[in-house]
C-alpha cells in the first residue's frame, strides 16, 4: 500500500500542494481529479520521484519511501506527451531502460518486450519509429515501456487527453486488464466520466487559495 501524509510542495514561494494525504491499496485504481492548477500533475510527479516534496511523508508497504533515492524502479510513469525517444524504434524504446538501468540480459529483455507489445496490440510495430505511430499507439508503447521495468505502481498523467472516444475506450480496457493482474495504478485525469468507469477511489484536489 502507498500512503501519503500531509504532502506539501511549493514552486518559487507559491504553494501547489498544501497538506495532501491519500492511501492506495495494492491492486487498486486511484484517480486524481480536479480543475487545472490544482496540483494533480505535481502530486503525480512527487509520487514518481520527478519532484521532491517539501514536507510530509511517503510510505510504501508500511515503510518510509523516497522515490528519488530508491534503487528500484518501483513507480512507473506514462507521460501525457508519451516522451518516447524519437530516434529509437518501438522495440528499442521499450527495451532501453531494462537493459541499462536494471542490467538485464538483452535477449530476455527483448523477448519480454515483444510479449508486452503483443499484449498491447502492437505486434508488428516493433521496428517502427514514434513519428510513424498514431497517438493511441504511442500511448500503448509508453505503457509497455513503463511495464517493462516491473513497477509496483503505474502512474498515468492524463492518459486520454489527446485521444478520440474509441481510443479512450481502449486505454480504459488496458487499465482494467492490468487491474485484473493486480497492478496498482494512479491516474491523473480531468475526465470525470473516465474516472467513474475505472476508479476504485477518487482524490479531488483544488488550487491552494
Buried (B, 14 or more C-beta within 10 A) or exposed (E): EBBBBEBBBBEEEEBBBBEBEBBBEEBBBBBBBBEEEBBBBBBBBBBBBBBEBBEBBBBBEEEEBEBEEEEEBBBBBBBBEBEBEEEBBBBBBBBBBBBEEBEBEEEEBBEBBBEBBEBBEBEEBBEBBBEEBEEBBBBBBBBBBBBBBBBBBBBBBBBBBBBEEEBBBBBBEBBEEBBEEEBBBBBBBBBEEBBEBBBEEBBEBEEBE
